[in-house]
Amino acid sequence: MINKKSLWFLTLFSLILVLSVYYITMPSDLLLTTNNVSNSEEESTETVSASEDGESAELVALRVEAEEEMLAELDELKAVLTSSKSSTEEKNEAFDKMQELNKNRGNEESIEKKIEDELKLKAFVKIDNSDISVVIDSTEHDKSIANKIMRLVQEEFDTDMNISVKFQK
């Protein structure tokens, strides 16, 4: 005969077991849809605020395109991390790549802010390994400004980088 304590214990244990199985199996689907919805909302608000900031449409388009590429790559890396078929080595590589993407994004933002603070120019920066592309929102194509930008960017890094500056308006 089962007493009341045993019945309560089995009931609560089965409830916890069902909830834990639910949360283990569902987050990847829910997490991806939640991230996609929140990311699209962030992109739309970012575009509006960037346009109000006085940036040209070209810089805004470059930012949105770079953000979409980064989000797509992060989604692929998250899929590798959450996949049960991925080996430990693949998961470590994916995690390292995610950290590198986040580090590059932080460097890009700091360089853009530095260019805006010191040279009063709107810029878009894209880092790809040792190649750095800088797009400046200016009608004036001045070699001395390009040289200053290259020096500002190189100050951020210990190793020599391939820096290209493009003026666009």
Secondary structure as UniProt FT lines:
FT   HELIX           4..25
FT   HELIX           27..52
FT   TURN            53..54
FT   HELIX           57..82
FT   HELIX           88..119
FT   STRAND          123..128
FT   TURN            129..130
FT   STRAND          131..137
FT   HELIX           143..155
FT   STRAND          162..168
//
